[in-house]
């Protein structure tokens, strides 16, 4: 009986944690460049006396959904979207991190930033000199027109990385890190579109459907608890005779 209860508890715990993942996805359905999390479960054998068919559920980890969001034209020079696969690289407090969000800003020192974090170029953080206008090419090259006019001058290039999808993990700050600790360098295959932003890849309809299914699963786990309690009471009555 104790093993039966433990199995039911593990299933209810997985369902609770999976519901939290779905709720977070729904909350970020309108967040630029957001990547949905996927809850992955595995079944583990329950050791000890009893039938070999017993299993417990375990949420091993969450993985990042690599589906692409829709590109929306904004016309803003410092809005940049990844075309296809790839990520922007930013400097986080503990190393490099990755993001699909491209709503860049310039601080008062001319540093290119994303949510206050330095955006990395091929040679380090990017700094732009005073300028009239900015042009960002499909390969990430940044050119500016000097304040006194003249031709466009290249001042840097975005570091565009192509990490292994399975190596990516969501960080507490919302950025992506790597499970292995590898810092991926620039990859020539990544292309960008200036004047665009990528929407979240969360499907609100799909998340709602999954949430309802998980809710029903949780109710089933609660019924298992009640059945276990009724079986325990019946066994106690038999023993008392």
Wavefront OBJ file of the C-alpha trace (Angstrom):
o trace
v 0.000 0.000 0.000
v 2.823 2.409 0.843
v 4.359 1.780 -2.595
v 0.994 2.435 -4.246
v 0.700 5.768 -2.459
v 4.267 6.685 -3.411
v 3.507 6.001 -7.074
v 0.405 8.201 -6.894
v 2.387 10.979 -5.197
v 5.067 10.916 -7.898
v 2.411 11.233 -10.613
v 0.703 14.126 -8.854
v 4.027 15.889 -8.314
v 4.957 15.566 -12.001
v 1.557 16.937 -13.018
v 1.910 19.904 -10.649
v 5.343 20.810 -12.017
v 4.221 20.351 -15.634
v 1.286 22.692 -14.970
v 3.749 25.325 -13.699
v 5.741 25.020 -16.945
v 2.588 25.471 -19.039
v 1.482 28.435 -16.942
v 4.842 30.143 -17.482
v 4.563 29.565 -21.228
v 1.105 31.134 -21.304
v 2.307 34.121 -19.293
v 4.959 34.776 -21.950
v 2.800 34.251 -25.039
v 3.343 37.926 -25.967
v 7.000 38.210 -24.891
v 9.314 39.077 -27.780
v 11.651 36.221 -28.695
v 10.380 33.946 -25.899
v 11.044 30.230 -26.303
v 8.494 27.864 -24.785
v 9.594 25.220 -22.278
v 8.702 21.569 -22.738
v 8.289 19.323 -19.699
v 9.809 15.889 -20.248
v 8.939 12.951 -17.989
v 10.421 9.514 -17.615
v 9.080 6.434 -15.865
v 11.177 4.762 -13.199
v 10.776 1.324 -11.706
v 9.598 1.156 -8.114
v 11.985 -1.095 -6.216
v 10.912 -3.401 -3.421
v 8.143 -5.921 -2.900
v 5.323 -5.839 -5.453
v 4.569 -6.163 -9.141
v 7.281 -5.284 -11.656
v 4.756 -3.297 -13.694
v 4.667 -0.498 -11.117
v 6.275 2.758 -12.241
v 6.721 6.242 -10.855
v 6.786 9.438 -12.927
v 9.703 11.835 -12.782
v 10.128 15.256 -14.433
v 13.718 14.898 -15.580
v 14.203 18.388 -16.963
v 12.695 20.979 -19.268
v 13.810 21.541 -22.826
v 13.568 24.628 -24.991
v 11.105 24.494 -27.872
v 13.064 25.370 -31.035
v 10.007 26.289 -33.123
v 10.319 29.725 -34.714
v 8.076 32.645 -33.905
v 6.551 35.024 -36.433
v 8.657 37.953 -37.674
v 6.892 41.287 -37.243
v 8.078 44.391 -39.042
v 8.636 47.364 -36.734
v 10.705 49.719 -38.888
v 12.898 50.539 -35.884
v 16.605 50.479 -36.767
v 17.715 48.705 -33.584
v 15.044 46.002 -33.753
v 16.664 42.865 -35.145
v 15.260 39.351 -35.621
v 17.022 36.069 -36.296
v 16.067 34.489 -39.606
v 16.000 30.722 -39.191
v 18.134 29.136 -36.491
v 20.550 30.964 -34.218
v 20.763 33.299 -31.230
v 22.092 36.671 -30.197
v 24.859 36.572 -27.598
v 24.756 38.808 -24.526
v 27.035 39.256 -21.537
v 25.358 38.001 -18.374
v 26.747 38.241 -14.872
v 28.233 34.734 -14.977
v 29.310 34.485 -18.615
v 27.671 34.430 -22.005
v 23.962 33.858 -22.510
v 21.739 33.559 -25.559
v 18.478 35.153 -26.661
v 16.176 35.456 -29.665
v 14.904 38.841 -28.498
v 16.416 41.661 -30.544
v 14.958 44.870 -29.122
v 18.342 46.551 -28.717
v 19.065 49.890 -27.059
v 22.057 52.247 -26.894
v 23.136 53.508 -23.479
v 24.728 56.898 -22.831
v 28.180 55.403 -23.512
v 27.186 54.109 -26.931
v 27.052 50.466 -25.785
v 24.544 48.221 -27.551
v 22.419 46.537 -24.889
v 19.556 44.078 -24.493
v 17.517 44.644 -21.331
v 20.525 46.432 -19.862
v 23.010 43.671 -20.709
v 25.869 44.225 -23.184
v 25.292 42.731 -26.627
v 28.334 40.826 -27.808
v 30.115 41.385 -31.083
v 32.779 39.198 -32.628
v 35.449 41.027 -30.628
v 33.570 41.683 -27.391
v 30.787 44.069 -26.306
v 29.618 46.376 -29.093
v 30.041 50.142 -28.861
v 28.748 52.527 -31.513
v 30.286 55.977 -32.107
v 28.083 59.086 -32.478
v 26.194 58.775 -35.747
v 23.387 60.006 -37.968
v 22.020 56.599 -38.889
v 22.612 52.867 -38.416
v 22.465 50.012 -40.878
v 22.519 46.345 -39.826
v 23.141 43.834 -42.597
v 21.782 40.323 -42.932
v 25.131 38.931 -41.740
v 25.040 41.068 -38.565
v 27.516 43.718 -39.739
v 26.766 47.108 -38.177
v 27.554 50.272 -40.135
v 26.938 53.877 -39.142
v 26.897 57.182 -40.968
v 29.072 59.699 -39.055
v 27.467 62.758 -37.534
v 29.186 65.011 -40.061
v 27.859 62.918 -42.961
v 29.746 60.877 -45.482
v 29.775 57.184 -46.338
v 28.628 54.356 -44.079
v 31.427 52.954 -41.953
v 31.476 49.448 -40.494
v 31.912 49.587 -36.722
v 31.292 46.001 -35.638
v 29.428 42.775 -36.179
v 26.894 40.981 -34.031
v 28.069 37.690 -32.550
v 25.434 35.286 -33.863
v 25.714 31.831 -32.324
v 24.243 28.484 -33.289
v 24.237 26.358 -30.100
v 23.245 22.708 -30.038
v 19.477 22.714 -29.341
v 19.690 19.923 -26.749
v 22.396 21.849 -24.878
v 20.207 24.890 -24.246
v 18.509 25.400 -20.907
v 16.400 28.253 -19.552
v 18.152 30.428 -16.984
v 16.415 32.106 -14.001
v 16.846 35.506 -15.712
v 14.901 34.315 -18.766
v 17.953 34.042 -21.013
v 19.293 30.754 -22.328
v 22.431 29.065 -21.078
v 24.098 25.745 -21.858
v 23.974 22.538 -19.855
v 27.551 21.703 -20.831
v 28.985 25.126 -19.978
v 30.257 25.539 -23.549
v 30.306 29.119 -24.847
v 29.393 28.990 -28.526
v 31.185 31.413 -30.811
v 29.912 33.271 -33.888
v 28.548 31.157 -36.722
v 28.563 32.458 -40.291
v 25.362 30.592 -41.155
v 23.112 32.737 -38.934
v 21.230 35.565 -40.657
v 19.217 38.467 -39.264
v 16.514 40.873 -40.436
v 16.817 44.494 -39.298
v 13.635 46.416 -38.553
v 11.859 43.254 -37.351
v 11.163 41.474 -34.073
v 10.332 37.825 -33.540
v 7.224 37.024 -31.564
v 6.999 34.306 -28.919
v 6.753 30.762 -30.276
v 4.102 29.882 -27.671
v 0.794 28.632 -29.066
v -1.812 29.842 -26.584
v -4.372 27.325 -27.879
v -1.962 24.391 -27.525
v -0.933 25.485 -24.036
v -4.581 25.750 -22.928
v -5.352 22.267 -24.283
v -2.336 20.786 -22.504
v -3.259 22.599 -19.287
v -6.755 21.094 -19.355
v -5.355 17.619 -20.002
v -2.920 17.977 -17.119
v -5.773 19.165 -14.906
v -7.705 15.983 -15.666
v -4.595 13.913 -14.985
v -4.192 15.590 -11.601
v -7.821 14.776 -10.731
v -7.127 11.124 -11.610
v -4.137 11.116 -9.243
v -6.361 12.462 -6.477
v -8.827 9.628 -7.093
v -5.945 7.185 -6.681
v -5.313 8.662 -3.245
v -8.950 8.139 -2.304
v -8.904 4.558 -3.635
v -5.759 3.830 -1.642
v -7.414 5.171 1.504
v -10.533 3.048 0.931
v -8.383 -0.060 0.362
v -6.460 0.635 3.569
v -9.670 0.988 5.547
v -11.061 -2.232 4.035
v -7.868 -4.089 4.939
v -8.045 -2.768 8.495
v -11.621 -4.007 8.851
v -10.581 -7.477 7.639
v -7.763 -7.653 10.157
v -10.033 -6.609 13.007
v -12.479 -9.307 11.848
l 1 2 3 4 5 6 7 8 9 10 11 12 13 14 15 16 17 18 19 20 21 22 23 24 25 26 27 28 29 30 31 32 33 34 35 36 37 38 39 40 41 42 43 44 45 46 47 48 49 50 51 52 53 54 55 56 57 58 59 60 61 62 63 64 65 66 67 68 69 70 71 72 73 74 75 76 77 78 79 80 81 82 83 84 85 86 87 88 89 90 91 92 93 94 95 96 97 98 99 100 101 102 103 104 105 106 107 108 109 110 111 112 113 114 115 116 117 118 119 120 121 122 123 124 125 126 127 128 129 130 131 132 133 134 135 136 137 138 139 140 141 142 143 144 145 146 147 148 149 150 151 152 153 154 155 156 157 158 159 160 161 162 163 164 165 166 167 168 169 170 171 172 173 174 175 176 177 178 179 180 181 182 183 184 185 186 187 188 189 190 191 192 193 194 195 196 197 198 199 200 201 202 203 204 205 206 207 208 209 210 211 212 213 214 215 216 217 218 219 220 221 222 223 224 225 226 227 228 229 230 231 232 233 234 235 236 237 238 239 240 241
